[in-house]
Amino acid sequence: MDVGAVNSIVSTASALDQISLQSQVSTSVMKKTMDINESHAASLISMINQSPLATSGSVGTRINTTA
């Protein structure tokens, strides 16, 4: 086997390993980002549920519609 061919195979294998690692890191970062977003969404929903609704006054107690 030619030394150049062996070097080419080694370099290709190394490049594929690097691409695989980059893909794994990207996937890990994406999962962490999605977890953080899920946590923030849950916090926002919790805040909405804790907000009291307006029961008096003209703001938030009437629906103005026109046809």
PDB file of N, CA, C, O and CB in Angstrom:
ATOM      1  N   MET A   1       0.842  -1.163   0.000  1.00  0.00           N
ATOM      2  CA  MET A   1       0.000   0.000   0.000  1.00  0.00           C
ATOM      3  C   MET A   1       0.897   1.238   0.000  1.00  0.00           C
ATOM      4  O   MET A   1       1.938   1.274   0.656  1.00  0.00           O
ATOM      5  CB  MET A   1      -0.963  -0.009   1.215  1.00  0.00           C
ATOM      6  N   ASP A   2       0.479   2.218  -0.729  1.00  0.00           N
ATOM      7  CA  ASP A   2       1.226   3.464  -0.882  1.00  0.00           C
ATOM      8  C   ASP A   2       1.127   4.310   0.398  1.00  0.00           C
ATOM      9  O   ASP A   2       0.067   4.372   1.020  1.00  0.00           O
ATOM     10  CB  ASP A   2       0.701   4.262  -2.101  1.00  0.00           C
ATOM     11  N   VAL A   3       2.222   4.954   0.783  1.00  0.00           N
ATOM     12  CA  VAL A   3       2.260   5.790   1.985  1.00  0.00           C
ATOM     13  C   VAL A   3       1.287   6.965   1.838  1.00  0.00           C
ATOM     14  O   VAL A   3       0.632   7.359   2.803  1.00  0.00           O
ATOM     15  CB  VAL A   3       3.703   6.308   2.247  1.00  0.00           C
ATOM     16  N   GLY A   4       1.197   7.509   0.644  1.00  0.00           N
ATOM     17  CA  GLY A   4       0.262   8.616   0.397  1.00  0.00           C
ATOM     18  C   GLY A   4      -1.176   8.191   0.615  1.00  0.00           C
ATOM     19  O   GLY A   4      -1.980   8.958   1.145  1.00  0.00           O
ATOM     20  N   ALA A   5      -1.504   6.979   0.209  1.00  0.00           N
ATOM     21  CA  ALA A   5      -2.866   6.475   0.406  1.00  0.00           C
ATOM     22  C   ALA A   5      -3.162   6.280   1.887  1.00  0.00           C
ATOM     23  O   ALA A   5      -4.260   6.585   2.354  1.00  0.00           O
ATOM     24  CB  ALA A   5      -3.066   5.152  -0.351  1.00  0.00           C
ATOM     25  N   VAL A   6      -2.178   5.770   2.623  1.00  0.00           N
ATOM     26  CA  VAL A   6      -2.351   5.577   4.066  1.00  0.00           C
ATOM     27  C   VAL A   6      -2.559   6.928   4.746  1.00  0.00           C
ATOM     28  O   VAL A   6      -3.444   7.068   5.590  1.00  0.00           O
ATOM     29  CB  VAL A   6      -1.124   4.842   4.679  1.00  0.00           C
ATOM     30  N   ASN A   7      -1.753   7.913   4.385  1.00  0.00           N
ATOM     31  CA  ASN A   7      -1.899   9.253   4.959  1.00  0.00           C
ATOM     32  C   ASN A   7      -3.272   9.836   4.628  1.00  0.00           C
ATOM     33  O   ASN A   7      -3.886  10.503   5.462  1.00  0.00           O
ATOM     34  CB  ASN A   7      -0.787  10.185   4.441  1.00  0.00           C
ATOM     35  N   SER A   8      -3.741   9.588   3.434  1.00  0.00           N
ATOM     36  CA  SER A   8      -5.058  10.080   3.020  1.00  0.00           C
ATOM     37  C   SER A   8      -6.156   9.428   3.842  1.00  0.00           C
ATOM     38  O   SER A   8      -7.099  10.098   4.263  1.00  0.00           O
ATOM     39  CB  SER A   8      -5.291   9.817   1.526  1.00  0.00           C
ATOM     40  N   ILE A   9      -6.045   8.138   4.072  1.00  0.00           N
ATOM     41  CA  ILE A   9      -7.041   7.414   4.874  1.00  0.00           C
ATOM     42  C   ILE A   9      -7.031   7.924   6.311  1.00  0.00           C
ATOM     43  O   ILE A   9      -8.085   8.145   6.906  1.00  0.00           O
ATOM     44  CB  ILE A   9      -6.768   5.888   4.845  1.00  0.00           C
ATOM     45  N   VAL A  10      -5.839   8.108   6.861  1.00  0.00           N
ATOM     46  CA  VAL A  10      -5.718   8.601   8.235  1.00  0.00           C
ATOM     47  C   VAL A  10      -6.307  10.001   8.343  1.00  0.00           C
ATOM     48  O   VAL A  10      -7.029  10.299   9.294  1.00  0.00           O
ATOM     49  CB  VAL A  10      -4.240   8.604   8.690  1.00  0.00           C
ATOM     50  N   SER A  11      -6.010  10.846   7.390  1.00  0.00           N
ATOM     51  CA  SER A  11      -6.517  12.219   7.431  1.00  0.00           C
ATOM     52  C   SER A  11      -8.026  12.243   7.271  1.00  0.00           C
ATOM     53  O   SER A  11      -8.691  13.062   7.906  1.00  0.00           O
ATOM     54  CB  SER A  11      -5.861  13.068   6.340  1.00  0.00           C
ATOM     55  N   THR A  12      -8.585  11.376   6.448  1.00  0.00           N
ATOM     56  CA  THR A  12     -10.031  11.299   6.283  1.00  0.00           C
ATOM     57  C   THR A  12     -10.690  10.808   7.563  1.00  0.00           C
ATOM     58  O   THR A  12     -11.714  11.350   7.978  1.00  0.00           O
ATOM     59  CB  THR A  12     -10.391  10.378   5.113  1.00  0.00           C
ATOM     60  N   ALA A  13     -10.120   9.797   8.189  1.00  0.00           N
ATOM     61  CA  ALA A  13     -10.665   9.279   9.445  1.00  0.00           C
ATOM     62  C   ALA A  13     -10.623  10.345  10.532  1.00  0.00           C
ATOM     63  O   ALA A  13     -11.567  10.483  11.310  1.00  0.00           O
ATOM     64  CB  ALA A  13      -9.888   8.032   9.896  1.00  0.00           C
ATOM     65  N   SER A  14      -9.536  11.093  10.582  1.00  0.00           N
ATOM     66  CA  SER A  14      -9.408  12.166  11.570  1.00  0.00           C
ATOM     67  C   SER A  14     -10.454  13.249  11.334  1.00  0.00           C
ATOM     68  O   SER A  14     -11.054  13.752  12.284  1.00  0.00           O
ATOM     69  CB  SER A  14      -7.999  12.774  11.524  1.00  0.00           C
ATOM     70  N   ALA A  15     -10.673  13.608  10.077  1.00  0.00           N
ATOM     71  CA  ALA A  15     -11.675  14.625   9.743  1.00  0.00           C
ATOM     72  C   ALA A  15     -13.076  14.145  10.121  1.00  0.00           C
ATOM     73  O   ALA A  15     -13.881  14.926  10.628  1.00  0.00           O
ATOM     74  CB  ALA A  15     -11.617  14.969   8.239  1.00  0.00           C
ATOM     75  N   LEU A  16     -13.370  12.876   9.879  1.00  0.00           N
ATOM     76  CA  LEU A  16     -14.682  12.334  10.233  1.00  0.00           C
ATOM     77  C   LEU A  16     -14.889  12.326  11.738  1.00  0.00           C
ATOM     78  O   LEU A  16     -15.992  12.603  12.209  1.00  0.00           O
ATOM     79  CB  LEU A  16     -14.842  10.924   9.680  1.00  0.00           C
ATOM     80  N   ASP A  17     -13.846  12.012  12.500  1.00  0.00           N
ATOM     81  CA  ASP A  17     -13.945  12.053  13.960  1.00  0.00           C
ATOM     82  C   ASP A  17     -14.224  13.469  14.444  1.00  0.00           C
ATOM     83  O   ASP A  17     -15.024  13.672  15.357  1.00  0.00           O
ATOM     84  CB  ASP A  17     -12.657  11.521  14.603  1.00  0.00           C
ATOM     85  N   GLN A  18     -13.568  14.441  13.833  1.00  0.00           N
ATOM     86  CA  GLN A  18     -13.756  15.834  14.216  1.00  0.00           C
ATOM     87  C   GLN A  18     -15.182  16.282  13.900  1.00  0.00           C
ATOM     88  O   GLN A  18     -15.799  16.984  14.701  1.00  0.00           O
ATOM     89  CB  GLN A  18     -12.736  16.736  13.498  1.00  0.00           C
ATOM     90  N   ILE A  19     -15.705  15.888  12.753  1.00  0.00           N
ATOM     91  CA  ILE A  19     -17.073  16.239  12.384  1.00  0.00           C
ATOM     92  C   ILE A  19     -18.056  15.596  13.352  1.00  0.00           C
ATOM     93  O   ILE A  19     -19.038  16.222  13.749  1.00  0.00           O
ATOM     94  CB  ILE A  19     -17.378  15.805  10.938  1.00  0.00           C
ATOM     95  N   SER A  20     -17.799  14.360  13.729  1.00  0.00           N
ATOM     96  CA  SER A  20     -18.669  13.667  14.676  1.00  0.00           C
ATOM     97  C   SER A  20     -18.665  14.374  16.029  1.00  0.00           C
ATOM     98  O   SER A  20     -19.719  14.551  16.639  1.00  0.00           O
ATOM     99  CB  SER A  20     -18.228  12.204  14.840  1.00  0.00           C
ATOM    100  N   LEU A  21     -17.503  14.771  16.494  1.00  0.00           N
ATOM    101  CA  LEU A  21     -17.397  15.482  17.769  1.00  0.00           C
ATOM    102  C   LEU A  21     -18.139  16.811  17.704  1.00  0.00           C
ATOM    103  O   LEU A  21     -18.865  17.161  18.634  1.00  0.00           O
ATOM    104  CB  LEU A  21     -15.922  15.714  18.138  1.00  0.00           C
ATOM    105  N   GLN A  22     -17.961  17.557  16.608  1.00  0.00           N
ATOM    106  CA  GLN A  22     -18.651  18.837  16.455  1.00  0.00           C
ATOM    107  C   GLN A  22     -20.161  18.641  16.469  1.00  0.00           C
ATOM    108  O   GLN A  22     -20.890  19.448  17.045  1.00  0.00           O
ATOM    109  CB  GLN A  22     -18.220  19.530  15.154  1.00  0.00           C
ATOM    110  N   SER A  23     -20.621  17.588  15.846  1.00  0.00           N
ATOM    111  CA  SER A  23     -22.049  17.289  15.822  1.00  0.00           C
ATOM    112  C   SER A  23     -22.561  16.975  17.226  1.00  0.00           C
ATOM    113  O   SER A  23     -23.636  17.434  17.612  1.00  0.00           O
ATOM    114  CB  SER A  23     -22.335  16.115  14.877  1.00  0.00           C
ATOM    115  N   GLN A  24     -21.803  16.202  17.982  1.00  0.00           N
ATOM    116  CA  GLN A  24     -22.200  15.862  19.349  1.00  0.00           C
ATOM    117  C   GLN A  24     -22.250  17.104  20.229  1.00  0.00           C
ATOM    118  O   GLN A  24     -23.170  17.262  21.031  1.00  0.00           O
ATOM    119  CB  GLN A  24     -21.236  14.834  19.948  1.00  0.00           C
ATOM    120  N   VAL A  25     -21.267  17.982  20.083  1.00  0.00           N
ATOM    121  CA  VAL A  25     -21.233  19.214  20.874  1.00  0.00           C
ATOM    122  C   VAL A  25     -22.417  20.103  20.507  1.00  0.00           C
ATOM    123  O   VAL A  25     -23.074  20.660  21.387  1.00  0.00           O
ATOM    124  CB  VAL A  25     -19.900  19.971  20.655  1.00  0.00           C
ATOM    125  N   SER A  26     -22.687  20.236  19.223  1.00  0.00           N
ATOM    126  CA  SER A  26     -23.820  21.053  18.777  1.00  0.00           C
ATOM    127  C   SER A  26     -25.136  20.517  19.325  1.00  0.00           C
ATOM    128  O   SER A  26     -25.992  21.286  19.763  1.00  0.00           O
ATOM    129  CB  SER A  26     -23.874  21.103  17.248  1.00  0.00           C
ATOM    130  N   THR A  27     -25.291  19.221  19.299  1.00  0.00           N
ATOM    131  CA  THR A  27     -26.511  18.603  19.825  1.00  0.00           C
ATOM    132  C   THR A  27     -26.641  18.845  21.322  1.00  0.00           C
ATOM    133  O   THR A  27     -27.733  19.122  21.818  1.00  0.00           O
ATOM    134  CB  THR A  27     -26.520  17.098  19.533  1.00  0.00           C
ATOM    135  N   SER A  28     -25.541  18.741  22.032  1.00  0.00           N
ATOM    136  CA  SER A  28     -25.552  18.970  23.477  1.00  0.00           C
ATOM    137  C   SER A  28     -25.927  20.420  23.796  1.00  0.00           C
ATOM    138  O   SER A  28     -26.731  20.670  24.695  1.00  0.00           O
ATOM    139  CB  SER A  28     -24.177  18.629  24.085  1.00  0.00           C
ATOM    140  N   VAL A  29     -25.357  21.358  23.076  1.00  0.00           N
ATOM    141  CA  VAL A  29     -25.666  22.777  23.292  1.00  0.00           C
ATOM    142  C   VAL A  29     -27.132  23.048  22.975  1.00  0.00           C
ATOM    143  O   VAL A  29     -27.798  23.787  23.700  1.00  0.00           O
ATOM    144  CB  VAL A  29     -24.752  23.679  22.423  1.00  0.00           C
ATOM    145  N   MET A  30     -27.638  22.452  21.894  1.00  0.00           N
ATOM    146  CA  MET A  30     -29.037  22.645  21.521  1.00  0.00           C
ATOM    147  C   MET A  30     -29.967  22.103  22.605  1.00  0.00           C
ATOM    148  O   MET A  30     -30.969  22.738  22.931  1.00  0.00           O
ATOM    149  CB  MET A  30     -29.333  21.961  20.176  1.00  0.00           C
ATOM    150  N   LYS A  31     -29.646  20.936  23.167  1.00  0.00           N
ATOM    151  CA  LYS A  31     -30.475  20.349  24.218  1.00  0.00           C
ATOM    152  C   LYS A  31     -30.488  21.237  25.461  1.00  0.00           C
ATOM    153  O   LYS A  31     -31.537  21.444  26.071  1.00  0.00           O
ATOM    154  CB  LYS A  31     -29.970  18.943  24.577  1.00  0.00           C
ATOM    155  N   LYS A  32     -29.316  21.763  25.834  1.00  0.00           N
ATOM    156  CA  LYS A  32     -29.249  22.646  26.997  1.00  0.00           C
ATOM    157  C   LYS A  32     -30.045  23.921  26.759  1.00  0.00           C
ATOM    158  O   LYS A  32     -30.728  24.404  27.662  1.00  0.00           O
ATOM    159  CB  LYS A  32     -27.793  22.988  27.326  1.00  0.00           C
ATOM    160  N   THR A  33     -29.963  24.465  25.557  1.00  0.00           N
ATOM    161  CA  THR A  33     -30.716  25.671  25.208  1.00  0.00           C
ATOM    162  C   THR A  33     -32.211  25.409  25.277  1.00  0.00           C
ATOM    163  O   THR A  33     -32.970  26.243  25.771  1.00  0.00           O
ATOM    164  CB  THR A  33     -30.329  26.163  23.806  1.00  0.00           C
ATOM    165  N   MET A  34     -32.635  24.253  24.783  1.00  0.00           N
ATOM    166  CA  MET A  34     -34.055  23.910  24.832  1.00  0.00           C
ATOM    167  C   MET A  34     -34.522  23.732  26.271  1.00  0.00           C
ATOM    168  O   MET A  34     -35.644  24.116  26.603  1.00  0.00           O
ATOM    169  CB  MET A  34     -34.328  22.634  24.027  1.00  0.00           C
ATOM    170  N   ASP A  35     -33.688  23.159  27.129  1.00  0.00           N
ATOM    171  CA  ASP A  35     -34.033  23.008  28.547  1.00  0.00           C
ATOM    172  C   ASP A  35     -34.194  24.371  29.218  1.00  0.00           C
ATOM    173  O   ASP A  35     -35.124  24.582  29.996  1.00  0.00           O
ATOM    174  CB  ASP A  35     -32.956  22.185  29.278  1.00  0.00           C
ATOM    175  N   ILE A  36     -33.287  25.285  28.912  1.00  0.00           N
ATOM    176  CA  ILE A  36     -33.367  26.643  29.472  1.00  0.00           C
ATOM    177  C   ILE A  36     -34.637  27.335  28.992  1.00  0.00           C
ATOM    178  O   ILE A  36     -35.331  27.978  29.779  1.00  0.00           O
ATOM    179  CB  ILE A  36     -32.120  27.478  29.077  1.00  0.00           C
ATOM    180  N   ASN A  37     -34.944  27.205  27.696  1.00  0.00           N
ATOM    181  CA  ASN A  37     -36.156  27.817  27.150  1.00  0.00           C
ATOM    182  C   ASN A  37     -37.406  27.232  27.800  1.00  0.00           C
ATOM    183  O   ASN A  37     -38.365  27.954  28.070  1.00  0.00           O
ATOM    184  CB  ASN A  37     -36.215  27.625  25.629  1.00  0.00           C
ATOM    185  N   GLU A  38     -37.394  25.924  28.051  1.00  0.00           N
ATOM    186  CA  GLU A  38     -38.526  25.285  28.708  1.00  0.00           C
ATOM    187  C   GLU A  38     -38.716  25.845  30.115  1.00  0.00           C
ATOM    188  O   GLU A  38     -39.840  26.096  30.550  1.00  0.00           O
ATOM    189  CB  GLU A  38     -38.329  23.763  28.762  1.00  0.00           C
ATOM    190  N   SER A  39     -37.608  26.037  30.814  1.00  0.00           N
ATOM    191  CA  SER A  39     -37.661  26.591  32.164  1.00  0.00           C
ATOM    192  C   SER A  39     -38.203  28.018  32.146  1.00  0.00           C
ATOM    193  O   SER A  39     -39.024  28.381  32.988  1.00  0.00           O
ATOM    194  CB  SER A  39     -36.269  26.561  32.809  1.00  0.00           C
ATOM    195  N   HIS A  40     -37.751  28.818  31.199  1.00  0.00           N
ATOM    196  CA  HIS A  40     -38.223  30.210  31.102  1.00  0.00           C
ATOM    197  C   HIS A  40     -39.713  30.245  30.752  1.00  0.00           C
ATOM    198  O   HIS A  40     -40.458  31.058  31.300  1.00  0.00           O
ATOM    199  CB  HIS A  40     -37.404  30.993  30.038  1.00  0.00           C
ATOM    200  N   ALA A  41     -40.145  29.379  29.851  1.00  0.00           N
ATOM    201  CA  ALA A  41     -41.559  29.338  29.488  1.00  0.00           C
ATOM    202  C   ALA A  41     -42.411  28.945  30.692  1.00  0.00           C
ATOM    203  O   ALA A  41     -43.477  29.520  30.912  1.00  0.00           O
ATOM    204  CB  ALA A  41     -41.790  28.354  28.328  1.00  0.00           C
ATOM    205  N   ALA A  42     -41.948  27.975  31.466  1.00  0.00           N
ATOM    206  CA  ALA A  42     -42.683  27.559  32.663  1.00  0.00           C
ATOM    207  C   ALA A  42     -42.771  28.712  33.666  1.00  0.00           C
ATOM    208  O   ALA A  42     -43.803  28.903  34.309  1.00  0.00           O
ATOM    209  CB  ALA A  42     -42.006  26.333  33.316  1.00  0.00           C
ATOM    210  N   SER A  43     -41.699  29.469  33.792  1.00  0.00           N
ATOM    211  CA  SER A  43     -41.712  30.626  34.702  1.00  0.00           C
ATOM    212  C   SER A  43     -42.709  31.676  34.236  1.00  0.00           C
ATOM    213  O   SER A  43     -43.439  32.246  35.047  1.00  0.00           O
ATOM    214  CB  SER A  43     -40.309  31.248  34.807  1.00  0.00           C
ATOM    215  N   LEU A  44     -42.743  31.934  32.934  1.00  0.00           N
ATOM    216  CA  LEU A  44     -43.686  32.919  32.400  1.00  0.00           C
ATOM    217  C   LEU A  44     -45.127  32.476  32.603  1.00  0.00           C
ATOM    218  O   LEU A  44     -45.980  33.283  32.972  1.00  0.00           O
ATOM    219  CB  LEU A  44     -43.422  33.160  30.916  1.00  0.00           C
ATOM    220  N   ILE A  45     -45.401  31.209  32.367  1.00  0.00           N
ATOM    221  CA  ILE A  45     -46.752  30.688  32.564  1.00  0.00           C
ATOM    222  C   ILE A  45     -47.138  30.785  34.037  1.00  0.00           C
ATOM    223  O   ILE A  45     -48.275  31.124  34.365  1.00  0.00           O
ATOM    224  CB  ILE A  45     -46.852  29.225  32.074  1.00  0.00           C
ATOM    225  N   SER A  46     -46.204  30.490  34.909  1.00  0.00           N
ATOM    226  CA  SER A  46     -46.457  30.595  36.342  1.00  0.00           C
ATOM    227  C   SER A  46     -46.783  32.040  36.728  1.00  0.00           C
ATOM    228  O   SER A  46     -47.683  32.284  37.530  1.00  0.00           O
ATOM    229  CB  SER A  46     -45.242  30.088  37.142  1.00  0.00           C
ATOM    230  N   MET A  47     -46.054  32.984  36.158  1.00  0.00           N
ATOM    231  CA  MET A  47     -46.306  34.390  36.455  1.00  0.00           C
ATOM    232  C   MET A  47     -47.685  34.821  35.963  1.00  0.00           C
ATOM    233  O   MET A  47     -48.375  35.591  36.631  1.00  0.00           O
ATOM    234  CB  MET A  47     -45.227  35.267  35.822  1.00  0.00           C
ATOM    235  N   ILE A  48     -48.084  34.325  34.799  1.00  0.00           N
ATOM    236  CA  ILE A  48     -49.401  34.671  34.257  1.00  0.00           C
ATOM    237  C   ILE A  48     -50.494  34.122  35.160  1.00  0.00           C
ATOM    238  O   ILE A  48     -51.478  34.808  35.436  1.00  0.00           O
ATOM    239  CB  ILE A  48     -49.566  34.126  32.819  1.00  0.00           C
ATOM    240  N   ASN A  49     -50.326  32.892  35.617  1.00  0.00           N
ATOM    241  CA  ASN A  49     -51.339  32.275  36.476  1.00  0.00           C
ATOM    242  C   ASN A  49     -51.456  32.970  37.827  1.00  0.00           C
ATOM    243  O   ASN A  49     -52.512  32.905  38.456  1.00  0.00           O
ATOM    244  CB  ASN A  49     -51.017  30.809  36.687  1.00  0.00           C
ATOM    245  N   GLN A  50     -50.413  33.625  38.281  1.00  0.00           N
ATOM    246  CA  GLN A  50     -50.429  34.292  39.576  1.00  0.00           C
ATOM    247  C   GLN A  50     -51.010  35.694  39.497  1.00  0.00           C
ATOM    248  O   GLN A  50     -51.373  36.271  40.521  1.00  0.00           O
ATOM    249  CB  GLN A  50     -49.034  34.353  40.142  1.00  0.00           C
ATOM    250  N   SER A  51     -51.103  36.252  38.286  1.00  0.00           N
ATOM    251  CA  SER A  51     -51.601  37.615  38.129  1.00  0.00           C
ATOM    252  C   SER A  51     -53.112  37.650  38.370  1.00  0.00           C
ATOM    253  O   SER A  51     -53.856  36.875  37.768  1.00  0.00           O
ATOM    254  CB  SER A  51     -51.263  38.163  36.719  1.00  0.00           C
ATOM    255  N   PRO A  52     -53.564  38.550  39.252  1.00  0.00           N
ATOM    256  CA  PRO A  52     -55.009  38.667  39.477  1.00  0.00           C
ATOM    257  C   PRO A  52     -55.677  39.361  38.289  1.00  0.00           C
ATOM    258  O   PRO A  52     -55.097  40.258  37.677  1.00  0.00           O
ATOM    259  CB  PRO A  52     -55.296  39.446  40.786  1.00  0.00           C
ATOM    260  N   LEU A  53     -56.878  38.947  37.977  1.00  0.00           N
ATOM    261  CA  LEU A  53     -57.633  39.579  36.903  1.00  0.00           C
ATOM    262  C   LEU A  53     -58.310  40.833  37.432  1.00  0.00           C
ATOM    263  O   LEU A  53     -58.649  40.930  38.612  1.00  0.00           O
ATOM    264  CB  LEU A  53     -58.677  38.603  36.310  1.00  0.00           C
ATOM    265  N   ALA A  54     -58.498  41.787  36.537  1.00  0.00           N
ATOM    266  CA  ALA A  54     -59.189  43.018  36.918  1.00  0.00           C
ATOM    267  C   ALA A  54     -60.659  42.706  37.195  1.00  0.00           C
ATOM    268  O   ALA A  54     -61.305  41.975  36.444  1.00  0.00           O
ATOM    269  CB  ALA A  54     -59.053  44.101  35.804  1.00  0.00           C
ATOM    270  N   THR A  55     -61.170  43.269  38.274  1.00  0.00           N
ATOM    271  CA  THR A  55     -62.581  43.048  38.618  1.00  0.00           C
ATOM    272  C   THR A  55     -63.370  44.349  38.644  1.00  0.00           C
ATOM    273  O   THR A  55     -64.599  44.325  38.711  1.00  0.00           O
ATOM    274  CB  THR A  55     -62.693  42.356  39.970  1.00  0.00           C
ATOM    275  N   SER A  56     -62.685  45.472  38.592  1.00  0.00           N
ATOM    276  CA  SER A  56     -63.394  46.755  38.591  1.00  0.00           C
ATOM    277  C   SER A  56     -62.642  47.732  37.698  1.00  0.00           C
ATOM    278  O   SER A  56     -61.481  47.511  37.353  1.00  0.00           O
ATOM    279  CB  SER A  56     -63.536  47.323  40.040  1.00  0.00           C
ATOM    280  N   GLY A  57     -63.319  48.813  37.329  1.00  0.00           N
ATOM    281  CA  GLY A  57     -62.713  49.812  36.469  1.00  0.00           C
ATOM    282  C   GLY A  57     -62.993  49.522  35.005  1.00  0.00           C
ATOM    283  O   GLY A  57     -63.670  48.552  34.664  1.00  0.00           O
ATOM    284  N   SER A  58     -62.456  50.389  34.140  1.00  0.00           N
ATOM    285  CA  SER A  58     -62.741  50.246  32.715  1.00  0.00           C
ATOM    286  C   SER A  58     -61.632  49.494  31.966  1.00  0.00           C
ATOM    287  O   SER A  58     -61.801  49.147  30.797  1.00  0.00           O
ATOM    288  CB  SER A  58     -62.941  51.616  32.094  1.00  0.00           C
ATOM    289  N   VAL A  59     -60.512  49.246  32.629  1.00  0.00           N
ATOM    290  CA  VAL A  59     -59.412  48.554  31.967  1.00  0.00           C
ATOM    291  C   VAL A  59     -59.434  47.079  32.343  1.00  0.00           C
ATOM    292  O   VAL A  59     -59.295  46.721  33.513  1.00  0.00           O
ATOM    293  CB  VAL A  59     -58.055  49.192  32.343  1.00  0.00           C
ATOM    294  N   GLY A  60     -59.608  46.236  31.347  1.00  0.00           N
ATOM    295  CA  GLY A  60     -59.559  44.802  31.565  1.00  0.00           C
ATOM    296  C   GLY A  60     -60.855  44.159  32.005  1.00  0.00           C
ATOM    297  O   GLY A  60     -60.898  42.955  32.255  1.00  0.00           O
ATOM    298  N   THR A  61     -61.911  44.945  32.102  1.00  0.00           N
ATOM    299  CA  THR A  61     -63.191  44.368  32.539  1.00  0.00           C
ATOM    300  C   THR A  61     -64.245  44.428  31.452  1.00  0.00           C
ATOM    301  O   THR A  61     -65.311  43.830  31.600  1.00  0.00           O
ATOM    302  CB  THR A  61     -63.698  45.088  33.774  1.00  0.00           C
ATOM    303  N   ARG A  62     -63.976  45.130  30.366  1.00  0.00           N
ATOM    304  CA  ARG A  62     -64.948  45.289  29.291  1.00  0.00           C
ATOM    305  C   ARG A  62     -64.307  44.934  27.962  1.00  0.00           C
ATOM    306  O   ARG A  62     -63.111  45.131  27.745  1.00  0.00           O
ATOM    307  CB  ARG A  62     -65.503  46.726  29.258  1.00  0.00           C
ATOM    308  N   ILE A  63     -65.137  44.410  27.087  1.00  0.00           N
ATOM    309  CA  ILE A  63     -64.686  44.132  25.716  1.00  0.00           C
ATOM    310  C   ILE A  63     -65.413  45.100  24.797  1.00  0.00           C
ATOM    311  O   ILE A  63     -66.642  45.103  24.736  1.00  0.00           O
ATOM    312  CB  ILE A  63     -64.961  42.628  25.299  1.00  0.00           C
ATOM    313  N   ASN A  64     -64.656  45.918  24.087  1.00  0.00           N
ATOM    314  CA  ASN A  64     -65.235  46.863  23.142  1.00  0.00           C
ATOM    315  C   ASN A  64     -65.132  46.252  21.747  1.00  0.00           C
ATOM    316  O   ASN A  64     -64.038  45.947  21.273  1.00  0.00           O
ATOM    317  CB  ASN A  64     -64.514  48.258  23.210  1.00  0.00           C
ATOM    318  N   THR A  65     -66.273  46.078  21.099  1.00  0.00           N
ATOM    319  CA  THR A  65     -66.270  45.514  19.753  1.00  0.00           C
ATOM    320  C   THR A  65     -67.076  46.405  18.825  1.00  0.00           C
ATOM    321  O   THR A  65     -68.024  47.066  19.249  1.00  0.00           O
ATOM    322  CB  THR A  65     -66.838  44.079  19.754  1.00  0.00           C
ATOM    323  N   THR A  66     -66.699  46.417  17.584  1.00  0.00           N
ATOM    324  CA  THR A  66     -67.480  47.121  16.557  1.00  0.00           C
ATOM    325  C   THR A  66     -67.622  46.205  15.375  1.00  0.00           C
ATOM    326  O   THR A  66     -66.751  45.381  15.096  1.00  0.00           O
ATOM    327  CB  THR A  66     -66.814  48.468  16.138  1.00  0.00           C
ATOM    328  N   ALA A  67     -68.738  46.359  14.676  1.00  0.00           N
ATOM    329  CA  ALA A  67     -68.965  45.500  13.519  1.00  0.00           C
ATOM    330  C   ALA A  67     -68.892  46.307  12.249  1.00  0.00           C
ATOM    331  O   ALA A  67     -69.058  45.760  11.159  1.00  0.00           O
ATOM    332  CB  ALA A  67     -70.313  44.793  13.619  1.00  0.00           C
TER     333      ALA A  67
END
